[in-house]
Amino acid sequence: MTTLQSVPALGTHPAPGSLPSRAETREQLSKAAYDLLVIGGGILGISTAWHAAQSGLRVALVDAGDFAGATSSASSKLLHGGLRYLQTGAVKLVAENHFERRAVSRQVAPHLANPLTFYLPVYKGGPHGAAKLGAGVFAYSALSAFGDGVGHVISPAKAQRDVPELRTDNLKAVAVYGDDQMNDARMALMTVRAAVDAGAVVLNHAAVTGLRFTKGRVTGADLEDRLDGTEFGVNARLVLNATGPWVDHLRRMENPDAAPSIRLSKGAHLVLKRTRPWKAALATPIDKYRITFALPWEDMLLLGTTDEAYEGDPADVAVNEKDTAQILDEAAFSIRDQQLSRDLITYSFAGLRVLPGGPGDTSKAKRETVVTEGRGGMLSVAGGKWTTFRHIGRTVMNKLAALPGHPLAEDMEPISHLPKKLPLPGIANPNAVAHRLLIDGAAPGPRMSADTARHLATHYGSLSFDIARMANENPALAERIHPDAPEIWAQVAYARDHEWAETADDVLRRRTTLTIRGLATDEIRAGVESMLGDRN
């Protein structure tokens, strides 16, 4: 493992083609007049900025924290049709979700999405019978045009061969269906990059301190750089509030009397080391409406999620003992005890679902997107789900085109004229990329290990070659950050120079998986901070 003392020497100065400095970006944001200012760097804001820039608008995007720093990197990491929606008869919704899932995993970002087989165990006395679930997964796969195979039922013995820790006591049958999974933080970052490639100007760690008004209309925002305290402002013809759990906070900046428009639901997850390899995921029914997941993800096991009303400060959301106990107890319905030892937990995280305001159980609430216009003309968008992030971006763009007075319509390309399945940067066959990285490793320079090659290929796609070149030019950057993880130090330099990483958490939690693996030691954190400090 690289020692802390050697890390500062790794910090090569930013290479040609690196991002502009924060000062340069602030100056650009301050001096230009933008068509659209997007406040909020979660996936809803990022997707809208991407589509708006593609439409020819001059777009700025800011976030008080990091891109995908809150809810958007605290999901269940799934691109899915929503099997449970079939229970409510939402057949059209499931079909639409499947269309978006297939588009992302096949054409838009095949380098960032992975197919995943799901096993749905049917236990004696459970909330659903084998015949019902068998019919359900068949219908689910039919709505996906059988693109992931035909949903069917298999024996407990066959299922246990793929999921060795599956609990077989009173297990009657196992229904099978297919969906996809991803690293949500990496998907969000690639979408930011796509927006910037299309002309958007972006800045993270920049908090809105107030809105700007012209004759009663919201025409921009005052901001503070959270890293050095610099104050600046952005002017725009239209402002979009895409702040997720904070959407009503910003609405009250526009109108102190604005009534609440949303409610929040907390979803907690646990990450555990796996005792043995898993070849499929488990989706276990808890009751008529809820399912608990056990997902093989990033060489680990992801368990969750919870679903309960949350009324505290969104910044304070965290996993508590009650969440941990609930997740482990529900996982125990279908997973053996040795895989659920608390000693195996490496990380836990919680996010907030943004749901339409109103009464009722949060687990039954629709995950729909709500777009509202305030009295100052600011648009607010909230809700939705990761799978449909492209659709949400298009929905907001259609709303912008239809606004009274058409403030932007004349300057934007109609969304219907844009490519339907525009790929994200780095698109490539990850198997081919990993193979190339290994073959190229035979050339002069450090040889790349197979797990690192695979990790780079499935998190960066063809952009992996840029990281490999950095490692070849400076062998110290080819060293692993931690011996138990595939990441190398070149990824830290790349995150600094090309992915807007400003803090150790930006790198360790979202650009890489080291925090989630429980490997972000004080020594590694100090090394990352040293390299980030060498940007100038």
N, C-alpha and C positions, 0 to 999 in steps of 0.2 A: 504493500500500500504506500502511496505517496505520502511522505512526511510533511507536516505543516511547514517546516523550515524551507522546504523546496518549492512550496506552492507559489510564493510571490514571483519566482523566476519564470513560472509558467505563463504569467499574464502578458502575453504579447500585446502590443498596442493595436488598436482596431485597424483592421485591414481595409484597403480600398473597397468601396461598396458598402461600408458599414452604415448604420443608421446615423442620421444627424444627431447632434447633441441635444439635450433637453433645452438648453438655452436657445439654440437655433429653432427648435420646434415651437417653443413659446413665442418667439419673435414672429414666426410665420403665422401662428394662430392669431396673434394680436393684430397683425397688419392687414390680413386678408378679410374680405367680406364673404362669408360662406352662405350657400343656399340652405344647408341643413347642418345644424349642430346636434349631434347625438350625445346625450348625457347618459352614460351607463355602458360599461364594457363587458357585460355578460353576453351570452350568445344571441339574445334578441337584438340588442343594440348593434353588435358586431355584424350580424346578418343583414340588418337594415342598412348599415353603413356600406357594406359590400354591394348590395343591390343598388343603392342610391348612387354610389360612385360609378357603377357599371352603366347607370342610366344617364351619365353625363353631368350629374350635379356636383357642385363643389362641396365636399363633405368634411366635417371635423368630428372627431370622436374623442371623448374624455371619460375618465373614470377616476373616482376618488381612491381606489385601490389598484390592484393589478387586473389585467384582463382575465376574465373568468375567475376572479379571485374569491367569489362567494358561491352562490347557488350553482353556477354553471360548471364548477369543478367539484361539486358535492353531490353528483347524481349517482344513479345505479350503473352508469357507464353503458347503458343499453340503447340501441337503435331497434325499436320494436313496434309491432303493429298494435299491441295492446290487447292481449288475449281476454282480459277481464271485461273489456268493453262489449264483448259479444253477449254477456249476460244481460246487459241493459238494452240489447237490440240495436246497438250503434254499428250496424253492418257497414254503412257508408264510411263512417269514421275509421274503422279498422282497415278498409280497403285503401283509403287515402293515406293512412299511416304506412301501410305496406308499400305503396307506390313511392313515398318519400324515402323509406328505409332502403328499398332496393336501389333507388337513384343514388343515394349517398354511398352505399356500400359497393355498388358496381361501377358507377360512372364518375361520381364527384370525388370520392375519396377512398378508393379501394386500398390505398396504402395505409389508411388510418382505421379501417373497419375490418372486423374479423367475423366470419360466420360462427355461430355457436349453437350446438344442439341442446335442447332443453328437455329434461325428464320431469314429468309431472306425476308424482307418486299418488296412488290411490290406496288409502289405508282403510281397514275395516272400521266402520263408525265415523269416517271422515265426512266432510260437508258435501262431497260430490261422489257419485258412483262412477264405475269404470265406463259404462256405456255412455253416460252423459259427457264425460271428459274425452272419450274416444271420438264421439261425434263433434265435440267442440274443437279439438285439434285438427280434425279433418276439414271442418268448415274454415278454420283459421288459415290452413295451408291453401285451401281453394281460393280464398280472398287474396292470397299472394301469388295466384296463378301457378301454384305448386312449384314456385321457383326454388324452394328450399326442401323439396321432396314432399311426399304425402304424409300428413299427420296420421299417426297410427298408434297402436298399443303393443307393448312388448312385455315379456315376462320379467319378474323381479330378478331372476338369476342373470339374465342378459344385462339388465341395467346395472347390476352390481359390478359387473366386469369393467364397466366404464366409470362408475362412481364407487370406488372401493369402500368408502365410508358410509354408504347408503344403509339406513336402518331397514332391515327386512322383516322385523316382527310385525305380524298382521298386515303385511304389504300384499295387496291382492293383484295389482297390475300397475303398469307405468305407461302413461301416455307420452308421446314424443312429438315435438314440433321444432321449428327452426326460427331463429332471429339473428341479430348481429350485436356485437359489442365494440367498444372503442375506449380510448383514453380521452375523456371529455376535455381536459385542459389542453391537450395537444391539438384536438380538432378545433377548439376555439382559437388557438394561436395561429393555426394555418388559415383560418377564416379572416383573422386580423390581417395577416400577410396578404391575402387575396384582396382585401379592401384597399390596402396601401398600394398594391400593384396597380389597382384601378384608379388611383389618384387621391384617396382619402388621406387626411393628416390625422395622426392619432397620438395621444399622450395619456399614459397611465399615471397613477399617484398624483392626480390633479383634482382637487375637490372644489365643487361649486359652493361659493360663499353667498351668492345672491344672483337673481335674474336681472337682466337688463330689459327696460321697457321703452317703447317709443309710441306715444299717443295711446297708451293702454295696452299695446300689444307686446308680447314677449319677443325680444329681438336679440337675444344673446345671453351670456352669463359671465359673471365675475368668478375668477378661480384663484386658488392658492396651490402652488406646487408644494406638496407635502414633504418633499425631500429637502428643500432648502428654504421654504417659506416665501419664495418669490410670488408676488401677486400680479395677475394679468387678466385679460378679458378676451372674449370671443364674440364677434358680431355675426348674426345669421338672420336670414329671412324667416326661417322656421326653426323651432327648437323641439326636439323629440325627447321626452322623458322615458328612458328605458332602464330605470334604476332598480327594477325588480322589487325586493322587499321594502325598498325606500321610496317607492313610487308616490305614496301619499305625502311623504315628507316634502318632496319637491313640488307636488301640487299645491301644498300650503304656502310655499314661497310665491307661487303665482297668485293664489287666492287664500288668504288666511281662514276663510269660512268654508273651504272645500270639505265636503263630507267624505268620510272614508269610502274608498272604492273597492278595496280588496280585503281579503283575510289571508292569514299565513298558516301553513301546515308544516310542521317540522318532520324531516326525514333523516334518521340517523343510520349510520353504517359502521360495521366493524371490518377490519382487515386482519387476516390471520395467516400465519405460515401454514402450508399444507403438509400433512403427514405423509400423503402419497399422491401421485399424479391423478388428476381428474380429466376425463375426456368429454364430459358433458356437464351442464349446469342443472341445478335442481330448482324447480318452481313449485313450492309446496303450499296448497290451499290451507289457510288458517281458519277462515270462516267463509261465508257465502261470497263476500266481496274482496277479502284481502288474501294476498299471496306473499310468502316470504321467499326470498331468493338466496341461493348459495351459488356463487359464480366463480369459476376459475378465471383469474384475471391477473395479468402481469406476474405470473409464476406464484401467485398467492391465492387466497380464497376471500371473496368479498361477501359479507352477510348483511342482509337487511331487507326491507327498511321499515321504519316506524311511520306512523301517520297520525299526528295529533295536533290539535289547534295550538298555535304559538302566539302569544300576545306581548312578549318582551321586546327589548331592543334587538333588531336584526343583527347588530354587530356582536351581540353576546351569545348567539346561538352556539351550542356545544353539546357533545354527548355526555349525558350524566349516567349515574349508576342504574337508574330505572331503565334507561334506554338499553344499556349493555345487557342487563338481566333479561329484558324482554326479547331482544334479538337472539340471545343464546337459548332462551327457553323455547322460542318458536322454531329455531333451527333444529332443536333436539327432536322435533316431531319426525324428522327424516334423516338426521345425521347422527352417527355414533358419538359417544361421549369423548373418546380420545381426540377427535378432531376439534372439539369445542372447549378444550382447556383454555382458561384465561391466560396461561403462560404463552400461548401461541399468538396472542393479539399483538400486532405490531403498531397499529394505528386505528384511530376512530375519527369519523368526521360527520358533521350534520349540515344539512342545507335547508332552505325554506322554499316550499312550493308557494307560488303566488296564485291564489284562487279568486274567482269573482266573489265580491261581497255578498253576504246573505246567510240565512240560517242553514242548519243541516250538518250531517256528519262529513268531515273533510275527506274521508276515504271514499265517499260516494260522489263528491263534487266533480264536475267536469273540468278537465285540464284544458280549458279553452282560452284563446287569446282575446283580450278585451282592449279596444282602442277607444280612447275618449279625448274630447277636445275641451280645454279649459276656457275660462272667460277671457284670458289674455292670448288665446290662440295657440297655446302650447299643446302639443299632442302627447298623450301618455299611453304607453303600451305595456301590458302586463299579462302574465300567464303563459300558457302553452307548454310544450314539452320539447326535449332535445331532438327527438326524431324528426320533427317538422320544422326545424330551424330555418330551412330555406323557404318553406311555404309561408312562415311568419314574416320573413323579410319581404316577400312578394306582396303579402296582404297589406303590410304597412305602406308599401310603395303605391299600391292601388288607392289606399286611403288618401295619400298625399296628392295624387293626381285628381281626386274628386273633391278636394276642399273647396268651399265657397270662395269665389274670386280667383280660383286657380292660381295661387301664388307661385307654384313651381311647375305646373303642368307644361307650360310653353317651353321650358328649358330642359325638360327631361325626356329621354327616350321612353316610350311606353314599355311597361314591363313585359308585355306580350311579344315585343320585338327582340327581347334579349334571349341568348341561348338558354334552352330549358335546363341543361345539365352541365353548366360550366364547371370544370374541375378545379379543385383546390391545388395550390402549389405543391410540387413534389410528386404529382401523380405518377405512379409506376407500379409494376408488378413487384410486390415486396420480396417474393421468392427470388426473382431475377436480381434485384438490388443486393440482397444478402449474398447471393452467389458471386456477384461481381466484386463485392467488398472482400470476400475471402480470396478470390482469385488474384485481385490486385494486391492483396496483402503479401503475395509471394515476391513482389517487386522489392527493391531496396527500401528499407524502413521497417518499422515494427510490424509484426504479423498480428492481424486482428483475430480475436477469438470468435468462435461461432455464435456464442450467445450475444456478444456485443454487436456483431454484424446483423443478427436477426432483430435485436432491439432497435438499432438505428433504422433499418429498413422499414419497420412497422411503426415508427414514430416520426420519420422525416421523409420517407420515400426516396426519390432521387436526390433530394437535398443532402442525403447521407454522404454523398461523394464530396461535398464541400467540407464536411466535418472530417472525413478521412484524409483529405488533403492537408488540413491543419495538423492532424496527428502525424502525417508523414514528414511534414516540414519541421515539426518540433516534437521529437520522440517523447518528451515529458508529458505532452498533451495526450499521448496514446495510452497512458497508464490509467488503470481503473481508479475511480474516486474512492470506492470501497471494495474490498476483495469479494464481498458477497452480492454485488450488484453488477449488471452489465455496463453501466454508464462509465464514460471516460472523461477526462478533464477537458478534452476538446469541446465537449458539449457545453461546458460552462462558458468557455470563451465565445462559442457560437451564440449562446443565449444572450450574452452581454452585447455582442456586436450586431446581431441580426434579429433578436427576438424580444427586445424591450425589457430585458431582465434588469432590475434596479436593486433588488434586495436579495438576501440569501434565501428567503422564503419563495420569492419568485422562481429561483432556480431549483431549489430542493423539493418544493411542493408541486410546482406546475410545469416547469420545463423538463424536469426529470422525475423519477419515482422514489428518490432516496428517502424522503420523509415518510412516505406511505409504507416503505419497507422497514421502517424503524431504524434506519442507518444514518440519519443526519446527526452525527456526533458533533460535539463542540469543536473538535479538531477540524472536521470537514467543513462545518459552518464557517469557521475562521478562515479556512483556505478559500472558500468561495467568496467571502467578503473581500479578501485580499485581491483576488482576481478581478472582481467587479470594480474595486477601487483603482485598478490600473487602466481604466478606460481612457484616461486623458493623458 
